[in-house]
Amino acid sequence: MDKKQISLPVTGMTCANCSLTIERNLRRMEGVEEAAVNLATEKAAVIYDPSVVKETDFLALIRDIGYDVATAKADLPVTGMTCANCAATIERTLKRLDGVVAANVNLANERAHVEYLPGVTSLAAIQGAIRDAGYDVVVAGEGESVEDVERAAREAEIRDQTRKFWVGVALALPLFLVSMARDFGLLGMWAHQPWVNWVFLALATPVQFYVGWDYYVGGFKSLRAGSANMDVLVAMGSSAAYFYSLAVLLFPALGDHVYFETSALIITLIKLGKMLEARAKGRTSEAIKKLMGLRPKTARVIRPGSEEEIEVPVEAVVLGDLVVVRPGERMPVDGVVVEGRSAVDESMLTGESLPVDKKPGDEIVGGTINKQGLLKFEATRVGAQTALAQIVRLVEEAQGSKAPIQRLADRVSGVFVPIVIAIATLTFLAWLLIGGVGFTQSMIYMVAVLVIACPCALGLATPTAIMVGTGRGAELGVLFKNSEALERAHELTTVILDKTGTITRGQPAVTDVEAIDADAMPGSQILALAASAERGSEHPLGQAIVQAAREAGLALAEPERFEAVAGKGVSAVVDGAEVLVGTRRLLEDRGLALNGLEDSLLRLEEEAKTAMLVSREGEALGVVAVADTLKEGSIEAIRQMQTLGLEVVMITGDNRATAEAVARQLALAGE
């Protein structure tokens, strides 16, 4: 065989000895004729015999001796797959392609995950190989996103499968009912007239060649690629019943019974499964869509050397851009604050319900929400490098990965169809030659084997379970690193739970209102005063106070001259009097005395509550406490886990006093 040459981009080399080490090891490989490693260009040029050694062998060797080879990864939406054997066919096709390091095709989410060497093959070549195998790849046009095109293709598939199913029902149901009623003698002699069979043919033909056309196309593609998939079984089984019945109709000497209802019912029932499968695929991809929806479509940036603020697609943001974010907007990328102060809602990342104060020098995470002031920050991570993109990629990789049980199912399904065809043929011959039941009955037994043995469940059960499990987990904030982690979850001994948003509600609520002099001003009036001042606030603590007052049916005044003091609280004029609601520091900065509220503050803080002082016209009146309360069912859920023998551990970024207070409510041992 002719020799081939490959150029591998090697990373991790630091000196001439590194390049010599790689070169020496490559030359020792069987099948390698020449190898040269250039430290300056970080390239390894290898001339080799492809019948003896493969590109993947070079990668494995280089990685084994402590270096790496730069590869590219692609996540391609594939259409046209109908069963596990289709996925296996594409996987085999890709692995045979020069330059492809690894390929993993997932039927449930209809994606091909490919790792390849950019210098050896290309994305276009990979897409071409998939199309040559009889399938298609979703590619976005100009001005479109892959996600939008993929969503449109999936919705079109759901519409197509649904339409064909109902056409099948409309034609197959009367065909089946009349045919069965005739066989059981429930109809008059008219049902046995020859013209009735021609009506059956008219009903069955659209089902066979419109509703069931997908199976012929899929089966042909599969056979052309050198394999046999589920479509082959469906096409063979239904065609045997249909064409035998057609032959009987045209040549009555062959028999007196037709089986058009069998072929129509087979196709319609399997089309029902395809319709439900298409809808399930759409639902399981919603988790990733929701995550991706956290990123805004556009960003306002100021480019270096310019003072002009321009709006660009978020994909066009580059490192070093100055990103401008106004209150209420989401951060488009990751970065570091350059100008401005604000409170940022980072709950999508951390689960913490309270906004985090941001000032120059603090880090910003894409997808989080700017709650208050104008922020300008320098973009430090864009595109696939942002924290949100990495979370999305983690979920996609988990959904696309194969658990050990799924790999076993794939191996079985790869040989399943040929074996089923062989068994069906053997069944036909055995009943015909040995059983003595005649051609018609032997054919019925063969059709039964072909249809009942369709490996739909074998190929779809495991990947669909993984899709649903990882997708639902992502919606609930639980990310599985891969499908094996999900499969082995039953081996867990310890469960570690984050406090905020997992054990607790993740949303603050008023728990206490205490007055210095309840006779002069009761707690309800203090709550109403604080809520009136907080009406202009966007801070979750302020919103919690307003919500509590409204739930209590208290009348609120309209505040004037509202001012949010970052990290301290708010100031406003209510009914002509200045009202402060906030931390001890807010009152002390204004020179106000706490009037003996220190003990209440200390006690409430020890109970893991955020205590806010309320003053009017320079006089402290009382304190309002807000806390992130336990979710309903948290205590019961933890008890159930402990009953199962699991050790439950709580982790939190809050202070120790808060952690211990929550642990006491949950009866967890502290460390």
N, C-alpha and C positions, 0 to 999 in steps of 0.2 A: 504493500500500500504506500501511496505517496506520503512523504513527510509533511508535517504541518508546523507552522510557526505561530507562537502566541506571545503577546506582550502583557505582562501582569504588573499592575500598579501596586508596589510593595510599600507598606507603611511600617514605622517602628525602627528603621535603621538609623543609627547615630554615628557610625564611623565605618572606615574601610573594612574593618574586620567583620562587621555585620554583613556587608555585601558578599564578602568572601565565604562566610559561613553558609549563606543561602545558596550561593553558586555551587559550592562543593557538594551540598546535599542534593541539589537538583541533578547534578551530573551523575550522581550515584544511582539515580532512579533508573529502573529497567525501562527501556523504550525511549530514553532521552539521548539524543545525539549530540546536542550542544546547548549550553546554558551560559548566559552572561548577565550579570547584575550590575547596574549602574547606580552608584550611590547618589550622584548629583541629580539625575532625573527620577530616581526612585522607581526604576523599571527593571523587570526581570524578563529578558528575551529568551525563549525556549524553543528549540527545534526538536520535534518528537514524532514518534510513530503512534498515530491515534488508535491503531489496532491493539496496542500494548498498554498505553497509559492515557488517562483522561485528564481534562483540565481540572476537574474536582480533586484529582490526586495531588496536583501541584498546590492547590489551596490548602489541603489537609496537611501536607508536609511543611509548608511555610508557617502555618499556624502552630503546628506541633513544636517547632523549634523556637517559638517565642515571638514571631513577627505576624503581620497580617496583610491581607490583600484587600484593597478597596473595591467593594462591590456596590452595585446599585440595587434598589428594591422597588418593585412596582406592585400596585394593588389594582388589578384589572377587573371591572365588572363584566361578567360573561353571560350571554343570553343563549338560549337554545338547549340547555341541559334539562333532561327529563328524569334521570335516575343516577344512582351511584356509579354505574358503569360509564356514563358520559363523563363524569368528573374524572374517573380513573383514566379514560382515554386521553383527555386533554393533558392530564398530569404526565402520562407516559410520553406524549408528543413533545411537551416542553422539556422534559428531562433529556430527551434525545437531541435537543437543539444545542449546537456548539455554543459555549459561553454561558449556558444556564447552570448555575451552581445548585439551586434548589427550587422546587416547585411544589406548591400545595394548593389544590383546588377544592373548594368547599361548596357542596351542592346547596346546602341550606341557605347561605347568604349569597350564592351565585357569584363568587369572587375567586380569582386566581392570584395567589401571592407568589411572586417570582423574585428570586435573587439571581442577578446575572453580572457578568463582566462587561462593562460598557465598551471596552476596546475590542471585544470579540463579537458581541451581538448587540442588537439595539431593541428599543421598545417596539419599533415598527416591525422588526423581524419576528418578535414574540407575538405581536398581534396577528401578523400574517400566518404564523404557524397555527394559531388557534382557529383562524378562519379556514385554513386549508383542511383542518380536521372536521369541518362541517358546522362550526359554531360561530358566534359573533362576539365582538368586543364593543362595549359602549365607549364611544369617544366623543368628547365635547367639541362643538364647533366654536367659532369665534364669538365671543361675548356670552358664552354659556359656561356653566360649571358642570363637572362630571356628575355631581350629586343631582343636579336638576335633570340632566339627561337620563340618568339612571332611574330617578323617580318617575319620569314620564314613561320610560320603557316598562317599568314594573306596573304602573297603573294601566298601561295599554294591555299588558299580559292578563291582568285581573279582569279587565273588561272582555277580552277575547275569550278567556276560559269560561267566564260567566255566561256570555252570549251562547257559546257552543253547548254548554251544559243544558240551558233551558230549551234550546232547539232540540237537543237529544231527548229531553223529558217529553216535550210536546209530541214527538213522533214515536218514541219507543214505548211510552206508557200505554197508549191505545193499542199499539201493536201487540204488546205483551198481554194485556187484559183480554183482548179478543182471542188471541191464540190459545191462552190457557183455558178460557171458557169453552172454546171449541173442543179442545182435547178432553175436557171433563164432561162433555156432552150437555153443557148448559145452554147452548144455542141451538137453533133449529137447523134444518137441512141446508138452508141457504148458506150457512157458514162453511159448508163443505164443497161449495161450487168452485170450479177452477179459477173464476175471476177474483175470488177472495185472496188467493195466493199472489196474484198480480198486484193487488192493493198492498199486500204485505211487502212486496218488492219495492213498490213506490215509496212506502214509509221507511223502509230499511236503508235504501240507497243513499239518501242525504245524510243519514246518521253515519253510514260507513265511510263515505268519501268527503263529507264536510266536517262533521263533528270529529271523526276519527282520522282526518288527514294528517294531523300532527304525528300520529304514530307511524304512518308510512314514511313520512319525511325523516323523522328521528331514527327509525330503523334502518333506512337506506344510508344515512350518514354514518351510523354506527358500523354497518357492515363494510362500507367503503373504507373506514378507518381500520378495518381488520379486527373488529370486536363485535359483540352482540349485547345489546342492552335490553331494558325492560320493554321498550317500544317494539322490539322484534317479537317478543312473546305476545303482546297485545295484538299486533298486526297479524301474526300467524294464527292465533286462536280465533279472532273475529273473522278473518278472511276464510279460514277453513269452513266455518259455519255458513258464511254468506255465499261463497262460491259453490259449495255443495248444494245449498238450497237453490241457487240460480240454475245449476246443472239439472236438478230434479224438475224444475219448472220448465226448462227448455226441452228436456228429454225425459218424459214421464216414466219411461221404462226403467230408469235408475232407481226409482222409489216413489213413495206416495206421501212423504212427510217433509215439510220444509222447516228450517230453523232460523228464519230471519229474526225472530224475537231474541234468540240467543246472541247473535252478533250485535244487534242494536243495544241490548241491555248491558252486555260486556263493556262496550265503548262508553255508554252513558254513565254507568256506575264509576268507571275509572276516571272519566272526565270530572265527576263530582269530587273525587280525591284530588285531582289536579287543580280544581278551582279553590278548594280549601287550602291546599298547599301554597298556591300563589298568594292568597290572602294572609296566610301565616307568615310567609316571608316578608310581606310588607309590614306586618306588625312588629316582627323581631328586629327590623332595621330602624324602628322609631327611636330606640335608645340613643343610637349614634347621631341621628338627626337632631334630637333634642340637645345633645352636647354641642354639636356644631352650630346650633342656633344661638348659643351663648356668645358667639363671636359676631360683632357687627360687620356689615357688608362693606362699609366705607370708613375712612379715617380722615381727619383734618390734620395736615402736617405743614410744618415750615421747614423748607429744605435749607441745608447749610449755604450761607452766602446770600440768603434772601430773607426778606421780612414779610413776604406775602404768604398768607394762609390759604392753602389749596385743599380741595377735597379729592381724594384718590381712592380706588378700590383697595381694600385691606391687603390684597396680595401684592400691591405695588409699594407698600411701606418697606423702606430699606433701613439697614443699620445706620444710626446717626441722625435719622430724621427726628425733628422736634414735633411730638404729637400733642395736639390740643384737645382736651376733653372737658366738656361743660357738665354742670350738675345734671344728674339723671341719666347720663350716657354711659355706655359700657366701654371699657378699655379695649382698643383693637388689638394691641400687641403687648409684649412684656417690655419693661423699661425701668428707668430710674428718674425720680422726680427732679426737675431742674428749677421749676418756679411754681409757687402757689402752695396753699395748704387746704386740706379737705379731709373728710372722713369717707373711707371706701368700704363698700360692702363686699367682703371676700368669702361670703358663705358658700358660693359655688365651689370653692377650692378647699376651705377649711371646715365648713359647717358652722363656724362661729356666727352667732346671730348679730353681735354688736359690730358696728363699723370700726375699722381700724384707722386711726389718725395718720395722715400722710403729710410729710414735710420734705423739703429739698434733701436729696440723698437717700430717701426711702425707695424700696423696690415696688414696682407696679406689676400686677399679673393680668394678662389679657383675659377678657371675659368678666372681670369684676366690675362693679358699678360705682361710679363717682356719685356720692350722695349730696355733697354740699358745694364747695368752692370750685373755681376754675383751676385746672391742673395742666401744666406743661411738663412733659417728660421725654427723655431721650430714649428712642427705641434701641434695645439691647438684644432682643431675641424676636425674630419675625418668622413667618411661615411655619414650617414644620418644627421649628425649634422652640416655639412657645409652650408654656406649661399646658395650656388647653389642648393644643395639637398633640402633645405627647400622651395626654389622657385619652383622647380619641383614638390614637394609634394603639394604645394598650388594649382598649376594648375591641378594636377591629382585629388585632392579633389574637386575642383570646377567642373571639368568635370564629376566626379562620383557622385556628390550630386544631389539630386532631388528637383526641384522647386515645390512649392505648386501645380501648375497646372499639373505637371508631376505625382505627387502622386495621384491626382484625376483621371488622365488618366489610371494609373496602376490599381486603384480600379475598374474602369469601365471595362477595358479589362479583368480583372480577372473573371468576370461573363458574359462577352460579348459572348464568343464562345458557351457555353451551351444554352444561350438564342437564338442565331442565329440558332443553330441546331433545337431547339424547334419550332422556327418560320418557318423554312424551311419545317419541317415535317408537321406542321399545314397547310402551303401553299399547299403542295402536297395533303393532305387529303381533304382540302376544294375544290380545283379545281376538284379532282377526284370524290368526293361524292356529292358536291353541284353544282359546276360549269359545270359538265357534259362535260368536254372537252376530256376525255379519259386519259388512263395511260401515253401515250407518252408526250402529252402536259403538263400534271401535273408534270411529271418528269423534263421537261425543266424548268418550273417555279421554282421548288425546287432547281435545279442546279443554276439558276440565283441568288436566294437568298443566297445560300451558298457561291458562288464565289464573288459576288459584296460586300458582307458584311465582307470580310477579313479585320481584324483590323490592317493592316500593318501601315497605316498612324497614327492611334490612338496610337500605341505603339512606333513608331519611330520618329514622327514629333518633339515632345518636346525634347527628349534626343539628337536627332541629331542637333537640333537648338542650344542646350546648348553646345554640343561638338564643333560645328563650331564657335559659338560666343566666347567661352572661348579660343579656340585654336587660332583663328585669333587675339583675343586680346593679347594673350601671344606673338605672333609673332611681334605685334606692340608695345609691352612693357606695355600693360594694363593687370593687373592681377585682376581677379574677385575672391573675397574671397570664394564665393559659387554661386550656380546657382540662389538662391533667390535674391542675389544682382544684377545679370544680369536681372532677371525678373522685378525687381522693379526700374530699371534704368530710367523708364519713369517718376518716381516721383522726380527726381533730381531737386534741386533749385540752387545749386552752383556747378560749375566745377572748380577744382583746377588743374592747369597745371604746370608741371616742365618746366623750361626754356630750359636748354640745351638738345638738341636731340629731344625735343617735339615741342616747339615753334621755336627754331632755328635749323639749319641743323645738329648741332653736329660735324661739321667739319670746322676748321678755314680756312679762305680765306683772301688774301691780299686786303685791302680796300684803303690804302693811301701809297704813297711814297713821302716824302718831302726832298728836298735838301737844304743845307745851302746856296750854291751858284749854282743855276741852270745853270748859264752860264758856269761855270768851269766844273761842273759835273752834268748833268741833271738826273732826277729821273730814267730814263730807265737804265743809267749806274750804278746807285746805286743799283737798283734791280738786275741787272746782277752780280754785285760784290758780293752782299749778297747771291744770289742763288748759285754762284760758291763756296762760302765758305760752304754753307749748303748742298752741294751735298752728303757729307758723313754722314749727320745726319739722324737719324731715328725718331727724334722728329716731331710731327705733325705740329708745327709752322714752322720748317725748311722745311718740305715737302711742306707746303703751299706756301712758298716763291719760292721754285724751280718750283712748278707747275705754279705759276703766271708768272714766267720768260719764261717758255716754251710756255705757251699760248700766250705770247707777241712776240714770235719768236726771243728771245734774244739768242745770242751765249754765252755759258757758258764754263769757263775754268775748267781744272781738278785741284782740290785742293791738296796741299801737307801738310804733317805734321798736319793732321786734329786732333783736340782735342775737345771733348764735355766737357764743364764745368757744372757739375750738378747744375740745378736750376738757371743758369746765362746765358748760351748761348754757342757759339762755337768760336774757334780760328783756323785759317788755313792760309796757305801761298798760295796766288793766284798770278800767274804771277810774282813770286819772292818777293811779298810784303805781310807783315803780315796783315790779315784782321780779325777784331772782329765783331761779330754780336750777340747782346744780350741786357741784361738789363743795367740800369744805373750803377748798382753795378759792373758789369763786367768791364766797362770802368774805373770807379773810382778805382777799385782794381789795375788796370794797370797804375794809375796815369794820366789818360787822362782827358782833359777838355771837357765839353759838347758844348762849342762854341755857346752858346745862344739857345740851343735846349730845354731848360727847359720848355718854354711856349708851344712848340709843344707837348712835352710829356704830360704835364698836360691836354691840350685840348683833345688830343686823348684818354687819360685814362678816362676823363669825358664822352666821347662818347662810353664807354664800349669797347674800343679796346686795344689790347696788343701791345704796342709800343716797337720796338727793334731798338737800335742805331747801326749804321754802321760806322766803322772807318777803315782807311788804314794807315799803317806806323805811328801810334800814333796820327792821326788827325781825329776828328769826321767829317763825311761827310754829314750825314742825318739820317733820321728815316724811318723805314718801319713799317706800322701798319697792324696788323692781327686781325680779329674778327670772331666770330661765327655768321654768318649772319642769318637773318630770313629765314625760309623755304618758298618756294613759296606756297601761299595759307593759310599761318598762319593768316594773317590779315583777309582774307575773312572768314575763319573758325570761328574765334573769333566773327566776326560780325554776322554770322549766329546763333551762340549760344546765343548771346545777343538778337537777334531778337526773338528767341524762349522764351525769358524771363529768361534765365539763367544768374546768376552772374558769371563772369569769374575772377578767381584769379590766379596770377602767383607766384610761389615760386621758389627760387634758393639758391644755396650755394655760389653764387658769392657775391662780395662786393656790397654795397648799390648803388654806382655810376653806376655800370654795370646794376643792376636791374632797376634803374630808367631810364637809357638810353633806354633799351629795352621796358620798359613800355610806354615811350613817343612815340616810334614808333608804338606801338599797341593801343595807346590812352586808356590805362588802368589807373584807379585812383590808386595812390600809398598810402600806409599806413605805 
